Amino acid sequence: MITLYAQWKIKSYTVTLTPYANNDTNPTTWSTANNGGSVSGAGTFNYGAGLSISATPATGYDFEGWYTAAPTNSGTTWDDSKKVTNPATTMGTANITYYAKFSIKSFPVTATAVADSATSTTLSTGNATAAGCTATTSATSAKHGATVTLTATAATGYNFVGWFNNASGTGSALSSAATYTPAITANSAFYAKFAIKNITVTFDANGGSVSSGSTTATAYYGTPVATPNVAKQGYALAGWAESATATTAKYPADSTINVDELVLAGANKTLYAVWKPYEYSIVPMSASDSNTNPGKYIVGTTGGTIAVKSGETIIPGDDIESKLNITPATGYDFVEVRYAVTTAPANGTDVTSWGTYKTSVTAEKTMPALPDGSTIVLIGYFKV
């Protein structure tokens, strides 16, 4: 009698793992050609053998699960009913085919304008908005590795400093170019930093003196700059100019002036005071004494005449007599010229003690600094 024994051979089955991934240029299509991650655990295994199936996403990708069917419609459609909740851990009685779905990550992107101002060195969006500085991004989200275009636009009176990764604009700039195209690999907040334009303005009294105020000032675009109080004997301040020899003021003689044009030019500047001599209305008259009343001077033309020479004006500092035609009448001698800011006395008025100033006194021979626009009466005194 022969006894035969059955020979049993355990069956083996295969585990096939295929990775699919999309990419930043074609995020709606999954393909095996994209490197979105790696899979492990594939091979041939005996029935009942333990399985260790894993998927490891590449940088910038998420693993979204295993599927028992590949994406359809040219890789654009996944059937979620085929998604595997719990991948096999033990080899069963059939081959296993899994498809790993790797999806490229998407990150939010923001672009914000921040700026300082004439009154604050602290950067803020409020300053940027008020000034009109803007920062834009071509996309508010981007797939890992994709690029976005950031555009910074400076308002008039502002300079673009650079792109930063913090609202304080500290540290090194990511780029100093107004148009910046970074690759996105994480949540990204970009800040366009703007700085208000400013220059140093120096005020030169140009022969005058400074009575109060500062002769240097920082001028910010859009903000008038304070001028110092200046004075010059016999002159009125006509304003300020960019040349010491200018005769016409470019900027007014105000307590504050707008120098935005200079600020935009970008160079520090010295402004020079432009002085205008006081202008007077001159009224020449004559007075004389007589043989019957020597030393008593009466307004009239008996003793002679005075007149301002043709083409001449009298301004502070002038030698008055040199500006006059003085003509004594026959039998009379010229004595002096007296003058005052007053109304002209009528003919016949006794002006023996009249007048504020006398040209016969050396210290008073030149025209003093009287108020601009004054009407000055000049009386020539003639003695018989």
C-alpha positions in Angstrom: 0.0 0.0 0.0 1.4 3.4 -1.0 0.5 6.6 0.8 0.7 9.8 -1.2 1.0 13.2 0.5 -0.3 16.4 -1.1 2.3 19.1 -1.7 0.9 22.6 -1.1 2.5 25.7 -2.5 1.5 29.0 -1.1 0.2 31.4 -3.6 1.8 34.8 -4.2 0.4 38.0 -5.4 1.7 41.4 -6.6 1.3 44.8 -5.1 1.6 47.6 -7.7 1.9 51.2 -6.6 1.8 54.1 -9.1 2.3 57.7 -8.2 0.3 60.5 -9.9 0.9 64.2 -9.5 0.0 67.5 -11.0 2.3 70.5 -11.2 2.2 74.3 -11.0 1.9 74.9 -14.8 -1.0 72.3 -15.2 -2.6 72.0 -11.8 -5.8 70.3 -13.0 -4.0 67.3 -14.6 -2.4 64.4 -12.8 0.3 62.4 -14.5 2.9 59.8 -13.7 5.5 62.1 -15.3 5.3 64.6 -12.5 7.5 64.1 -9.5 5.1 64.8 -6.7 6.3 62.1 -4.4 7.5 58.6 -4.0 5.8 55.3 -3.0 7.2 52.2 -1.4 5.9 48.7 -0.5 5.4 47.4 -4.0 6.4 43.8 -5.0 5.4 40.2 -4.9 4.2 38.8 -1.6 2.9 35.4 -0.4 -0.6 35.1 0.8 -0.8 36.4 4.3 2.4 38.3 4.3 2.5 41.6 6.0 2.4 44.7 3.8 3.9 48.1 4.4 2.6 50.5 1.9 3.6 54.2 2.2 3.6 57.4 0.2 6.0 60.3 0.8 5.2 63.6 -0.8 7.9 65.7 -2.4 8.6 69.3 -1.2 5.6 71.4 -2.1 3.2 68.5 -2.4 0.5 66.9 -0.3 -0.4 63.3 -0.4 -4.2 63.0 -0.8 -4.6 59.3 -0.6 -4.7 55.9 -2.4 -7.1 55.1 -5.1 -7.9 51.8 -6.8 -8.3 53.5 -10.2 -6.1 56.0 -12.0 -7.5 59.4 -12.9 -9.6 59.5 -16.1 -10.4 62.1 -18.7 -6.7 62.5 -19.5 -5.7 62.6 -15.9 -8.2 65.3 -14.8 -10.8 63.3 -12.9 -10.4 61.2 -9.8 -13.3 58.9 -8.8 -13.6 59.4 -5.0 -15.6 56.2 -4.7 -12.3 54.4 -5.6 -10.5 56.1 -2.7 -9.0 53.6 -0.3 -9.7 54.4 3.3 -7.4 51.7 4.8 -4.7 50.4 2.6 -4.1 46.6 2.9 -1.6 45.6 5.6 -1.7 41.9 4.8 -1.5 40.2 1.4 -4.8 38.7 0.4 -5.8 36.4 -2.4 -5.7 38.9 -5.2 -3.2 41.3 -6.7 -3.4 44.8 -5.4 -3.1 48.0 -7.5 -3.0 51.4 -5.8 -2.6 54.8 -7.3 -1.1 57.5 -5.1 -2.5 61.0 -5.5 -0.1 63.8 -4.9 -1.4 67.4 -5.3 0.9 70.4 -5.5 0.4 72.8 -2.6 -1.3 76.2 -3.1 -0.2 79.2 -1.1 -1.8 82.6 -0.5 0.0 85.7 -1.8 -0.5 89.3 -0.7 1.1 92.5 -1.7 0.8 95.5 0.6 2.1 99.1 0.2 3.6 100.7 3.3 5.1 104.2 3.6 6.3 106.9 6.0 5.2 110.5 5.9 6.4 114.0 6.6 5.3 113.7 10.2 6.1 110.0 10.9 9.0 107.7 10.2 6.8 104.7 11.0 5.7 102.7 8.0 2.0 102.2 7.6 -0.6 101.3 5.0 -2.5 104.4 5.9 0.4 106.6 4.8 0.8 104.7 1.6 -3.0 105.0 0.9 -3.0 108.7 1.6 -0.1 109.3 -0.6 -1.4 107.1 -3.5 1.4 104.5 -3.4 0.2 101.0 -4.5 1.4 97.4 -4.5 -0.3 94.7 -6.5 0.1 91.0 -7.2 -0.8 89.2 -10.4 -2.3 86.4 -8.3 -3.7 86.0 -4.8 -2.6 82.4 -4.6 0.0 80.3 -6.3 1.0 76.7 -6.6 4.4 75.7 -5.2 7.2 76.8 -7.4 5.0 79.1 -9.5 5.9 82.7 -10.0 3.8 85.8 -9.4 4.4 89.3 -10.6 4.5 92.0 -8.0 4.2 95.6 -9.1 5.0 98.7 -6.9 3.9 102.1 -8.1 5.2 105.2 -6.2 3.1 108.2 -6.0 4.4 111.6 -6.9 6.8 112.7 -4.1 7.7 109.2 -3.0 10.5 106.8 -3.8 10.1 103.1 -4.0 12.7 101.5 -1.7 12.1 97.8 -2.2 10.1 94.7 -1.5 10.3 93.2 2.0 8.9 90.3 3.9 7.8 92.4 6.9 5.6 95.4 7.3 8.4 97.3 9.1 10.6 97.2 6.0 13.6 96.1 8.0 16.4 93.8 7.0 17.6 93.3 3.5 15.2 94.0 0.6 14.0 90.9 -1.4 14.3 93.1 -4.4 14.8 96.8 -5.2 13.0 96.5 -8.6 9.5 97.9 -8.8 8.5 94.8 -10.8 9.5 91.7 -8.9 8.7 88.0 -9.9 9.4 85.7 -7.0 8.8 81.9 -7.0 6.2 81.0 -4.3 7.1 78.1 -2.0 5.2 79.1 1.1 2.5 81.4 2.4 3.8 84.7 1.1 3.2 88.3 2.3 5.2 90.9 0.4 5.5 94.6 1.4 6.4 97.4 -1.0 8.2 100.1 1.0 8.0 103.7 0.0 9.8 106.7 1.4 8.7 110.3 1.1 11.1 112.5 -0.8 12.9 115.1 1.2 15.9 117.5 0.9 17.7 119.9 3.1 17.0 123.6 2.3 19.4 126.2 3.6 18.3 129.9 3.8 20.9 132.6 3.2 19.9 136.1 4.3 22.1 137.4 1.4 23.3 140.6 3.1 20.6 140.7 5.7 20.4 139.2 9.1 18.4 136.5 10.7 16.2 137.6 13.6 14.6 134.3 14.4 13.9 130.9 13.0 16.2 128.2 11.6 18.4 128.7 8.5 18.2 125.0 7.6 15.0 122.9 7.2 14.1 119.5 6.0 11.6 119.9 3.2 9.2 117.0 2.6 7.2 116.7 -0.6 3.7 118.2 -0.1 4.5 120.0 3.1 5.5 123.7 3.1 8.8 124.5 4.7 9.2 127.2 7.4 11.4 130.2 6.5 13.4 132.2 9.0 12.6 135.8 9.8 15.2 138.0 8.0 15.8 141.7 7.8 17.9 144.2 6.0 18.2 147.9 6.7 16.1 149.9 4.2 14.9 146.8 2.3 11.8 144.7 2.1 12.1 141.0 1.6 10.7 140.3 -1.9 11.1 136.5 -1.4 13.6 133.8 -2.1 15.6 132.7 -5.1 18.0 129.9 -6.1 20.8 132.4 -6.9 22.4 135.0 -4.7 22.3 137.5 -7.6 18.7 137.1 -8.5 16.6 140.2 -8.7 13.3 138.5 -8.9 12.0 136.1 -6.2 10.9 132.6 -7.2 9.4 131.9 -3.8 7.2 134.3 -1.9 8.2 136.2 1.3 5.9 134.1 3.4 6.4 132.3 6.7 6.2 129.0 4.9 6.9 128.2 1.2 6.2 125.3 -1.0 9.4 123.8 -2.5 8.0 120.6 -4.0 9.7 121.4 -7.3 13.1 121.3 -5.5 12.2 118.2 -3.5 11.3 116.3 -6.7 14.6 117.4 -8.2 16.2 115.6 -5.3 19.2 117.8 -4.5 19.8 119.8 -1.4 19.3 123.5 -2.1 20.3 126.9 -0.8 17.7 129.7 -1.2 18.8 133.3 -1.1 16.9 136.3 0.2 15.9 138.7 -2.6 15.8 142.2 -1.2 13.8 145.1 -2.7 14.7 148.6 -1.6 12.0 150.5 0.1 10.2 152.8 -2.4 9.1 156.2 -1.3 6.8 158.9 -2.8 8.9 162.0 -2.7 7.2 165.5 -2.4 9.9 168.2 -2.9 9.1 171.7 -1.5 10.9 174.9 -0.6 11.0 177.3 2.3 12.9 180.5 2.8 13.3 183.4 5.2 13.3 187.0 4.3 15.0 190.3 5.1 12.2 191.3 7.3 12.0 187.9 9.1 15.5 186.4 9.0 15.6 182.9 10.3 11.9 182.4 10.0 11.2 180.0 7.1 8.0 180.1 5.3 6.8 177.5 2.7 7.0 178.9 -0.8 9.4 179.1 -3.8 10.7 182.6 -3.2 14.2 181.5 -2.1 14.7 178.6 -4.6 13.5 175.2 -5.6 14.5 171.5 -5.2 13.5 168.6 -7.4 14.5 165.0 -7.7 16.8 164.6 -10.7 15.4 163.1 -13.8 15.6 159.3 -13.7 16.6 159.2 -10.1 14.9 157.6 -7.1 15.7 158.0 -3.5 16.1 154.9 -1.4 17.5 154.1 2.1 21.2 154.8 2.3 21.1 157.4 -0.5 22.9 160.7 -0.2 19.7 162.8 -0.5 21.3 166.0 -1.7 23.1 164.2 -4.5 19.8 163.0 -5.9 18.3 166.6 -6.0 18.6 169.5 -8.3 18.9 172.4 -5.7 18.5 175.8 -7.3 18.7 178.9 -5.0 17.0 182.0 -6.2 19.0 185.2 -6.9 20.1 186.6 -3.6 19.5 183.4 -1.6 21.8 180.6 -0.4 20.9 176.9 0.1 21.0 175.9 3.8 19.8 172.3 4.1 17.1 169.8 3.3 14.7 168.6 6.0 12.4 165.8 5.5 9.7 163.8 7.3 7.0 161.2 6.7 4.0 163.5 6.9 1.5 165.4 4.8 2.8 168.4 2.8 2.4 171.7 4.6 0.5 174.4 2.7 2.2 177.4 1.2 2.7 180.1 3.8 3.2 177.6 6.6 6.0 178.5 9.1 8.3 175.5 9.0 11.2 177.0 10.9 11.1 174.1 13.4 9.7 171.6 11.0 11.2 168.2 10.0 12.4 165.0 11.5 15.7 164.8 9.6 18.2 167.4 8.4 20.8 166.7 5.7 23.0 169.4 7.2 23.8 166.9 10.0 26.3 164.4 8.7 24.8 161.5 10.5 21.4 162.1 9.0 22.6 163.0 5.5 21.5 159.7 4.0 17.9 158.4 3.7 17.1 156.3 6.7 15.0 153.1 6.6 11.5 154.4 6.7 8.5 152.2 6.1 8.1 150.9 2.6 5.7 153.0 0.6 6.0 156.1 2.8 5.2 159.5 1.4 8.2 161.7 2.3 8.1 165.4 2.2 11.4 167.1 1.4 11.7 170.8 2.1 14.7 172.8 0.8 15.6 175.7 3.1 17.0 178.8 1.5 18.4 181.8 3.4 18.4 185.4 2.1 
